[in-house]
Amino acid sequence: MSTTSTGAGTDTVAPAAASAPAAATAHSAEPLLRATDLVKEFAVPGTGGLLGRADTFRAVDGVSLEVRARETLALVGESGSGKSTTARLVARLADATSGEVVFDGEPVTRAKGERLRRFRSEVQVVFQDPYSSLNPRHTVERIVTAPLVYQGRKVPGGTTAFTQQLMERVGLDPDHHRRYPSQFSGGQAQRIGIARALAVSPRLVVCDEAVSALDVSVQAQIINLLRRLQREEGFSYLFIAHDLAVVRQIADRVAVMSKGRIVEQGGRDAVFDDPQHEYTRTLLSAVPRIRPEWERARREAAEARAAAPGETSAPEEGTTA
């Protein structure tokens, strides 16, 4: 999607092109997003009394990371490691206790008003549970176009055609734009969440455990969809996950979190093939192993699917390719 100013206080949204501009490069010298020394503390309930100061729990403890243009950074760790809290800080869904977030060279940690509104059009989130993140009383059309309403944007040709185009791009039947979330399967509902994120043409999409609640076969379909959309649109992903098998399929770089801190960062193959930190080695040792020739065949098949114009996995019931 692209936007043009109407000069009357609103923006007009134009449908997205089928592919990203050819001039876009895989990586830029300056990171799209930089987080430095992020800290998030929470008060511990039942401590401090009436006059005393409550104890605090530090969920994120000095996290620093970078996401470059058109790349996928996976943030991995066990449950409770602080990765989802970090994602919320980066997306400004929660305020950091201290530290700084810089997006496209501009500090956004304390952004408010118009600057925060603009930032939220550039950074979108796909949540873990599609049903809890979609209003059950709203139709797909209203859900997908809600970010446009918040941003004060208008759509040439109307919201119905806009929604149907997005639904088709994420593999849903465009004629179902007036259905409600409960009428879709889990994988289909997650596709609605992805379509909503795409509506405002973000430059960074934060996927917070976006496939962990789905069946394995549906996970593969959603991963293929995310990779295809990244090739077409050219945005970046901050991909939060605990499933290292999924991470290996989608990530360019990996950052490993433990107890609120990043303990290791590096290229995907470097982290998987030669982990330096004991915690990373422990995580990898818990991943089931298969015979090398099977793994090689699986990877080659996955790369072939990713290179195809569309998804080659069998679609879910009720979806289109």
C-alpha positions in Angstrom: 0.0 0.0 0.0 1.1 3.6 -0.5 -0.3 6.9 0.8 -0.6 10.3 -0.7 -1.6 13.5 1.1 -4.9 15.1 0.1 -4.0 18.4 1.6 -7.2 18.3 3.7 -5.9 16.6 6.9 -6.4 13.1 5.6 -4.3 10.7 3.5 -5.4 8.6 0.6 -4.4 4.9 0.5 -3.5 3.4 -2.8 -3.4 -0.3 -3.4 0.0 -2.0 -3.1 2.0 -3.0 -6.1 2.6 -6.7 -6.6 6.3 -6.4 -5.8 8.7 -4.1 -3.9 10.7 -1.5 -5.8 13.7 -3.0 -7.6 15.9 -0.4 -6.1 15.3 -1.6 -2.6 18.3 -3.3 -1.1 18.5 -6.2 1.2 20.3 -4.4 4.0 21.0 -0.7 4.6 23.9 0.8 6.5 21.7 2.5 9.0 19.3 0.1 10.9 15.6 0.7 10.5 15.1 0.1 14.2 17.6 0.4 17.0 16.8 -0.3 20.7 19.4 0.6 23.2 19.6 -0.5 26.9 15.9 -1.1 27.2 14.6 -1.7 30.7 11.1 -2.5 31.9 10.3 -2.9 35.6 7.0 -4.0 37.1 5.8 -3.5 40.6 5.5 -6.7 42.6 1.9 -7.0 44.0 1.6 -7.1 47.8 4.9 -5.4 48.5 5.6 -2.0 49.9 2.6 -1.6 52.2 0.9 1.8 52.5 4.0 4.0 52.8 6.8 1.8 51.6 8.1 1.5 48.0 6.9 -1.6 46.2 9.5 -4.2 45.1 10.1 -4.3 41.4 10.6 -7.1 38.9 12.9 -6.3 36.0 11.4 -8.2 33.0 13.7 -6.5 30.5 17.2 -5.7 31.6 19.3 -3.7 29.3 18.3 -5.1 25.9 19.9 -3.7 22.8 19.1 -4.8 19.3 18.9 -3.6 15.7 16.6 -4.5 12.8 17.8 -3.6 9.3 15.6 -2.9 6.3 14.1 -5.9 4.6 15.5 -8.4 7.2 14.0 -10.7 9.8 15.5 -10.6 13.3 14.2 -13.5 15.4 14.1 -12.9 19.2 14.0 -16.3 20.9 14.0 -17.7 24.4 11.9 -19.8 26.7 8.6 -18.6 28.2 9.3 -15.7 30.7 12.5 -14.7 29.1 11.2 -11.2 28.4 11.0 -11.4 24.6 7.3 -10.5 24.3 7.7 -7.6 26.7 10.6 -6.4 24.5 8.4 -6.6 21.5 5.8 -4.4 23.2 8.4 -1.8 24.2 9.7 -1.7 20.6 6.2 -1.3 19.2 5.3 1.3 21.8 2.5 -0.8 23.2 4.2 -0.3 26.6 6.5 2.4 27.9 10.0 1.5 28.8 11.3 2.3 32.3 14.5 3.5 30.7 16.4 3.1 27.4 15.8 4.3 23.9 14.1 3.2 20.7 15.1 4.9 17.5 13.1 4.3 14.3 14.5 5.4 11.0 17.0 7.7 12.8 14.3 9.4 15.0 13.9 8.7 18.7 10.4 7.4 19.4 10.7 6.2 23.0 8.7 9.2 24.4 6.8 10.1 21.2 3.3 11.4 21.6 0.5 12.8 19.5 1.0 13.0 15.8 4.5 11.5 15.9 3.3 8.5 17.8 0.4 8.1 15.4 2.8 8.2 12.4 5.1 5.7 14.1 2.2 3.3 14.6 1.5 3.3 10.9 5.1 2.3 10.3 5.2 -0.4 12.9 2.4 -3.0 13.1 2.0 -6.1 15.3 0.6 -9.6 14.6 -0.3 -11.2 17.9 -0.1 -14.7 19.1 -3.8 -15.5 19.6 -5.8 -14.3 16.5 -9.1 -14.6 18.2 -8.3 -12.5 21.2 -6.7 -9.8 19.0 -9.8 -9.5 16.7 -13.0 -7.9 17.8 -15.6 -10.7 17.7 -18.4 -8.1 17.0 -16.7 -6.6 14.0 -16.7 -7.9 10.4 -13.4 -8.7 8.6 -13.9 -5.5 6.6 -14.2 -3.3 9.7 -11.2 -5.1 11.4 -8.9 -4.8 8.4 -9.7 -1.1 7.9 -9.6 -0.1 11.5 -6.0 1.1 11.3 -7.0 3.4 8.4 -9.7 4.9 10.5 -7.2 5.5 13.3 -4.8 7.1 10.9 -7.4 9.3 9.2 -6.8 7.8 5.8 -9.3 7.4 3.0 -9.4 4.6 0.4 -10.1 5.3 -3.3 -12.8 2.9 -4.4 -14.1 2.3 -0.9 -13.2 0.0 1.9 -14.9 -3.1 0.5 -12.7 -3.4 -2.6 -9.6 -2.5 -0.4 -10.5 -5.3 2.1 -11.1 -7.8 -0.6 -7.8 -7.1 -2.3 -6.0 -7.6 1.1 -7.9 -10.8 1.8 -6.9 -12.2 -1.5 -3.3 -11.4 -0.9 -3.2 -13.3 2.4 -5.0 -16.3 0.9 -8.6 -15.7 2.0 -11.8 -15.7 0.0 -12.5 -12.0 -0.7 -16.3 -12.7 -0.7 -16.0 -13.4 3.1 -15.3 -9.8 3.9 -18.6 -9.5 5.9 -18.0 -12.5 8.0 -17.0 -12.4 11.7 -13.8 -13.9 13.3 -15.7 -16.8 14.8 -16.6 -18.0 11.3 -12.9 -18.7 10.5 -10.4 -21.3 11.6 -7.3 -20.3 13.7 -5.0 -20.1 10.7 -7.6 -18.1 8.7 -8.1 -15.7 11.6 -4.3 -15.2 11.8 -4.4 -14.3 8.1 -7.0 -11.6 9.0 -4.6 -10.2 11.6 -1.8 -10.1 8.9 -4.1 -8.3 6.5 -4.9 -5.7 9.2 -1.2 -5.2 9.7 -0.6 -4.7 6.0 -3.4 -2.1 5.6 -1.3 0.9 6.5 1.8 -0.2 4.6 4.2 -0.7 7.6 8.0 -0.8 7.3 8.3 -3.1 10.3 6.0 -5.9 11.4 6.4 -7.3 14.9 5.2 -11.0 15.0 4.7 -11.9 18.6 4.5 -15.7 18.7 2.4 -15.3 15.6 2.4 -19.1 14.7 2.9 -20.7 18.1 -0.9 -21.3 18.6 -1.4 -23.0 15.2 -1.1 -26.6 14.0 2.2 -27.5 12.5 0.9 -27.8 9.0 -0.8 -24.4 9.3 2.4 -22.9 10.8 4.2 -23.8 7.5 1.5 -22.1 5.5 1.7 -18.9 7.5 5.5 -18.9 7.4 5.4 -19.2 3.7 2.9 -16.3 3.5 5.0 -14.1 5.7 8.1 -14.7 3.6 6.2 -14.0 0.4 4.7 -10.8 1.7 8.2 -9.6 2.8 9.6 -10.2 -0.7 6.7 -8.3 -2.2 6.4 -5.4 0.2 10.0 -5.1 1.4 9.3 -4.6 5.1 11.2 -6.0 8.1 10.2 -8.5 10.7 10.9 -8.6 14.4 9.9 -12.3 14.9 9.3 -13.4 18.5 9.3 -17.2 18.9 10.4 -20.0 21.2 10.2 -22.7 18.4 13.7 -22.8 17.0 12.6 -25.0 14.0 10.3 -22.1 12.9 13.0 -19.5 13.6 15.5 -21.4 11.3 13.0 -21.2 8.4 12.4 -17.4 8.5 15.2 -15.6 10.3 18.2 -13.8 8.9 19.6 -13.1 12.3 18.9 -14.4 15.8 19.0 -12.8 19.2 18.7 -15.2 22.2 17.1 -13.9 25.4 17.4 -15.3 28.9 16.1 -13.7 32.1 15.5 -10.4 30.5 18.8 -10.1 28.7 20.1 -10.9 25.3 22.9 -13.4 25.8 23.8 -14.0 22.1 23.2 -12.4 18.7 24.4 -13.4 15.3 23.5 -14.6 11.8 21.1 -17.5 11.8 23.5 -20.2 10.6 26.2 -19.0 13.0 23.9 -19.2 16.0 22.5 -22.5 15.1 25.7 -24.2 13.9 28.2 -22.7 16.4 26.4 -21.3 19.5 28.7 -19.5 21.8 26.6 -19.2 25.0 25.7 -22.1 27.2 22.0 -21.1 27.3 21.9 -21.1 23.5 23.4 -24.5 23.4 20.8 -25.7 25.9 18.0 -24.4 23.8 19.3 -26.1 20.7 19.9 -29.3 22.5 16.1 -29.5 23.2 15.2 -29.4 19.5 14.4 -32.9 18.1 17.0 -34.0 15.6 16.4 -35.8 12.3 18.7 -37.5 9.9 20.9 -35.0 7.9 19.7 -36.1 4.5 16.1 -35.6 5.6 16.8 -32.2 6.9 18.6 -31.3 3.7 15.6 -32.5 1.6 13.2 -30.6 3.8 15.2 -27.4 3.6 15.5 -27.7 -0.2 11.7 -28.2 -0.5 11.0 -25.2 1.8 13.3 -23.0 -0.4 11.6 -24.2 -3.5 8.2 -23.2 -2.0 9.5 -19.9 -0.9 10.8 -19.2 -4.4 7.5 -20.0 -6.1 5.1 -17.1 -7.0 2.6 -18.2 -4.4 2.3 -20.7 -1.6 2.5 -24.3 -2.7 1.4 -25.9 0.6 -2.2 -27.3 0.6 -4.4 -24.4 1.7 -6.6 -24.6 4.7 -10.2 -25.3 4.1 -11.9 -22.1 3.0 -8.7 -20.4 1.9 -7.4 -19.6 -1.6 -3.9 -19.9 -2.8 
